[in-house]
Amino acid sequence: MRGIDQNGNYYPKEACLTMHQPWASLLVHGIKRIEGRSWPAPIRENLVLEGRLWIHAASKVPDEATINAMEEFYRQIYALDGITDLKFPEHYPVSRLLGCVEVVGCLRREELACWMAVPEGVRLEALTSFCWLCERPQKLLDPLKMRGDQGVYNLDMKIAEAAVRCLLPVESPSSVKFPLPNPQDSYSLRPGSLHLNISEVKEPEVEKSPSLTTAIAGAVAAATQFSKKGQETTKAAVPDRKIIHYEMTKKIEGMSLQNDKRVTNADSKAVDKAEGKSKFVYVRKHRQPGSNSLPGLNQQPAGPSLVSGLFPKVFLIMSSLHD
């Protein structure tokens, strides 16, 4: 399922975001209310998100220390609002479609941290440049095995239609309804919409206990293991291996990489994608069949390669590196 904006570009109608565990499950279970990103939520202005955002768990298995750090962080910030009986997920599955949330807005970190209209614990979730405001979490009865992709991408229509029928409501430990600056506009919560003079408004002074301070530091440390800076070396190395393998393949076939401009351009796009230069993956791609856990569903992966139709031999290598 996809739409076309006023510029003729495709955009996801069933938008999906791949997240690392344990953050993915914490969001779908309603414990995490804020999804932090270094870029703003693509809501109404460019028609990428229209509310529902599917959440997919990446393939990396979370270590025990990361899980403990994030669970302790939420115990501490919920305790500030008088909630001490948090029930965390029993499992943190990977490579699965978990459920969805409604993205109702996006604010800058300093805006959310100063916004007195939301509980204190929510304000303390403002740890990144942009904060996506999430409501109404729903989880899948049986998480669906699939591959993910970078940025906000389109969930295959057949997968989305099957998944919608298997959604269950989630009882959040503390449901938050983010008040709209303009009640007539459901998407009025955007950076700058609160009209706060950040230079004059100071973040509320929260009396942080030693345990809360330690929990916040632990959450920040857990998140930074996936920072872009820490992955630059790995990401930069992946395209090099692809290009080297491709050159060897073409030499065997008696073809020159330099003379094949069409493939060179496509490979350049693949390198850009691997480096994370494209935030939104619009669906003009070839898809490969995949496995699924819903009966009668011929699933396709949500994150196909941009170049699979041009050099399939290399695509086998790229697929193994992609997830």
C-alpha positions in Angstrom: 0.0 0.0 0.0 1.5 3.3 -1.0 0.5 6.9 -1.9 1.9 9.7 -4.1 2.6 13.2 -2.8 2.2 16.4 -4.7 5.7 16.1 -6.1 5.0 12.6 -7.6 7.1 10.8 -5.0 5.9 7.5 -3.4 5.5 7.5 0.4 4.6 4.7 2.8 1.0 4.3 3.6 1.8 1.6 6.2 5.0 3.2 7.6 7.3 1.0 9.6 10.4 1.6 11.7 13.0 -0.9 12.7 14.4 -0.5 16.2 16.9 -2.3 18.4 15.8 -4.3 21.4 14.8 -3.7 24.2 13.6 -0.3 23.0 11.2 -1.8 20.4 9.3 -4.0 22.8 9.3 -1.3 25.5 7.6 1.0 23.0 5.0 -1.5 21.8 4.2 -2.5 25.4 3.4 1.1 26.2 6.2 1.6 28.7 8.2 3.8 26.4 6.2 6.9 25.4 8.9 8.8 23.5 10.9 7.5 20.6 14.1 9.4 20.3 15.8 10.2 17.0 18.4 12.6 15.6 15.8 13.6 12.9 12.2 14.8 13.2 9.2 12.5 12.7 8.0 12.7 9.1 4.4 13.5 10.0 1.9 15.7 8.2 4.2 18.2 6.3 5.5 15.6 3.8 2.8 13.0 4.2 5.0 10.1 5.2 3.4 9.3 8.5 -0.4 9.5 9.0 -0.6 8.3 12.5 0.1 4.6 12.8 3.7 3.5 12.8 4.6 -0.2 12.7 7.4 -1.3 15.0 9.9 -3.9 13.8 12.7 -5.3 16.1 16.1 -5.5 14.5 18.2 -8.7 14.4 20.7 -7.8 17.1 20.0 -9.8 20.3 20.2 -7.4 23.3 22.6 -8.2 26.0 21.5 -8.6 29.6 23.3 -5.4 30.7 21.4 -3.3 28.1 18.0 -4.8 29.1 18.7 -4.2 32.8 19.8 -0.6 32.2 16.7 0.3 30.3 14.3 -1.5 32.6 15.9 0.3 35.6 15.6 3.7 33.8 11.9 3.2 33.4 11.4 2.0 36.9 13.0 5.2 38.2 11.2 7.7 36.0 7.8 6.0 36.5 8.4 6.1 40.3 8.5 9.9 40.1 4.8 9.7 39.0 3.9 7.3 41.7 4.0 4.1 39.6 6.0 1.3 41.1 4.4 -1.9 39.7 5.8 -1.9 36.1 5.5 -5.2 34.2 8.2 -5.5 31.6 8.0 -7.8 28.6 9.0 -11.4 29.3 10.9 -11.7 26.1 12.6 -9.3 23.6 12.3 -11.1 20.3 14.4 -10.0 17.3 13.8 -9.8 13.5 10.0 -9.6 14.2 7.2 -7.2 13.5 6.0 -6.5 17.0 3.0 -4.2 16.7 2.4 -0.5 16.2 1.9 2.9 17.9 0.3 6.2 16.9 2.8 9.0 16.3 0.8 12.1 17.3 3.6 14.6 17.1 7.3 15.5 17.4 9.1 18.0 19.6 12.7 19.0 20.1 14.4 17.7 23.2 14.5 21.1 25.0 10.8 21.6 24.2 9.6 18.3 25.7 11.9 18.7 28.7 10.2 22.1 29.6 6.6 21.0 28.7 4.8 21.1 32.1 1.6 19.7 30.5 3.0 16.1 30.5 4.1 14.0 33.5 7.6 14.4 34.9 8.6 10.9 33.8 7.8 11.7 30.2 9.9 14.8 30.3 12.8 12.8 31.5 12.5 10.6 28.4 13.7 13.6 26.3 17.3 12.3 25.8 17.7 12.9 22.0 17.5 15.8 19.6 14.0 15.0 18.4 11.3 13.3 20.4 8.5 11.4 18.6 5.4 11.4 20.8 3.7 8.0 20.8 0.2 7.0 22.0 -2.1 4.0 21.7 0.3 1.1 21.5 -0.9 -2.2 20.1 1.0 -5.5 20.0 0.7 -8.5 17.7 -0.7 -11.7 19.1 2.2 -13.6 17.4 5.1 -11.4 16.3 5.8 -11.8 12.6 9.3 -12.8 11.4 10.5 -10.4 8.7 13.5 -8.3 7.7 13.7 -4.6 8.4 15.2 -1.6 6.7 16.7 1.8 7.4 14.6 4.9 8.3 10.9 4.9 7.8 9.9 2.5 5.1 6.8 0.9 3.6 5.4 -2.3 5.1 4.2 -4.7 2.4 0.4 -4.4 2.0 -0.2 -8.1 2.5 1.8 -8.1 5.7 0.0 -5.0 7.0 -3.4 -6.4 6.2 -2.7 -9.6 8.0 -1.0 -7.9 10.9 -3.9 -5.5 11.5 -6.2 -8.5 12.2 -3.9 -9.8 14.9 -3.4 -6.6 16.9 -4.2 -6.6 20.6 -4.7 -3.4 22.7 -2.0 -2.8 25.3 -2.7 -1.6 28.9 -0.1 1.0 29.4 1.1 1.5 33.0 0.5 5.2 32.5 -1.4 6.3 29.4 -0.4 9.8 28.2 -2.5 12.0 26.0 -0.4 14.7 24.6 -2.4 17.9 24.4 -2.5 19.6 21.0 -1.6 23.2 20.5 -4.3 23.4 18.0 -7.2 21.1 18.8 -8.5 21.5 15.2 -5.2 20.1 13.8 -4.4 16.5 14.8 -0.8 17.0 13.6 -0.1 20.4 15.2 2.5 19.0 17.6 5.6 19.8 15.7 9.0 21.4 16.6 8.4 25.0 17.5 4.6 24.6 17.9 4.6 25.1 21.7 6.0 28.7 21.2 8.3 28.3 24.2 11.2 30.7 24.5 13.8 28.1 25.2 16.4 30.7 26.0 14.3 32.0 28.8 12.6 28.8 30.0 14.7 26.5 32.1 14.1 22.8 32.4 12.2 22.1 35.6 14.6 21.3 38.4 14.0 17.6 39.2 15.5 16.5 42.5 17.4 13.5 41.2 18.2 10.8 43.7 21.5 8.9 43.2 19.6 6.0 41.8 17.7 8.1 39.3 21.0 9.8 38.2 22.6 6.4 37.8 19.6 5.1 35.8 19.6 8.1 33.4 23.4 7.7 32.8 22.9 4.0 32.2 20.1 4.6 29.6 22.3 7.1 27.8 25.2 4.7 27.8 23.0 1.9 26.5 21.7 4.0 23.6 25.1 5.3 22.5 26.3 1.9 21.6 24.2 2.3 18.4 25.2 5.9 17.7 26.2 6.7 14.1 29.7 7.7 15.2 30.3 4.3 16.7 29.2 2.5 13.5 31.0 4.7 10.9 33.9 2.2 10.5 31.6 -0.8 10.1 29.2 1.0 7.7 32.1 2.4 5.6 33.6 -1.1 5.2 30.5 -2.8 3.9 30.2 -0.9 0.5 33.9 -1.5 -0.1 33.5 -5.3 0.2 30.5 -5.2 -2.1 32.3 -3.2 -4.8 35.4 -5.5 -4.6 33.2 -8.6 -5.0 31.4 -7.0 -7.9 34.6 -6.1 -9.7 35.8 -9.7 -9.3 32.6 -11.0 -10.7 32.7 -8.7 -13.7 36.3 -9.7 -14.5 35.3 -13.3 -14.5 32.5 -12.5 -16.9 34.8 -10.5 -19.1 33.0 -7.2 -18.4 34.5 -3.9 -17.1 33.0 -2.2 -14.1 34.1 1.2 -15.5 32.2 0.7 -18.8 29.0 -0.3 -17.1 27.7 3.1 -16.1 24.2 1.9 -15.5 25.3 -0.5 -12.8 27.9 2.0 -11.4 25.1 4.4 -10.7 22.9 1.7 -9.1 25.8 0.6 -6.9 26.4 4.2 -5.9 22.8 4.3 -4.6 23.5 1.1 -2.7 26.5 2.7 -1.0 24.4 5.8 -0.1 21.8 3.5 1.4 24.4 1.5 3.4 25.8 4.8 4.8 22.3 5.8 6.0 22.0 8.9 3.7 18.4 8.2 2.8 16.0 8.4 5.7 12.9 7.4 3.9 12.8 4.3 1.7 10.2 4.8 -0.9 8.8 1.7 -2.5 10.1 1.4 -6.1 12.0 -1.8 -5.4 12.1 -5.5 -6.3 11.1 -7.8 -3.5 12.4 -11.2 -2.6 10.1 -13.9 -1.0 10.6 -14.4 2.7 9.2 -16.5 5.5 6.2 -15.7 7.8 4.4 -17.0 10.8 0.9 -16.1 9.8 -0.9 -18.9 7.9 -1.8 -18.2 4.3 0.5 -15.2 4.0 3.0 -15.1 1.2 5.3 -12.6 3.0 7.9 -10.4 1.3 10.7 -8.7 3.2 10.1 -5.1 4.1 13.6 -4.1 3.2 14.5 -5.3 -0.3 17.8 -4.4 -2.1 17.8 -1.4 -4.5 20.1 -3.3 -6.9 18.8 -6.9 -6.8 17.7 -6.7 -10.4 21.0 -5.5 -11.7 23.6 -7.9 -10.3 22.0 -10.9 -8.5 25.3 -12.5 -7.7 26.3 -9.5 -5.5 22.8 -9.3 -4.0 23.3 -12.6 -2.3 26.3 -11.1 -0.5 24.5 -7.8 0.2 21.5 -9.6 1.7 23.6 -11.3 4.3 25.2 -8.0 5.3 21.9 -6.0 5.2 20.3 -7.1 8.4 
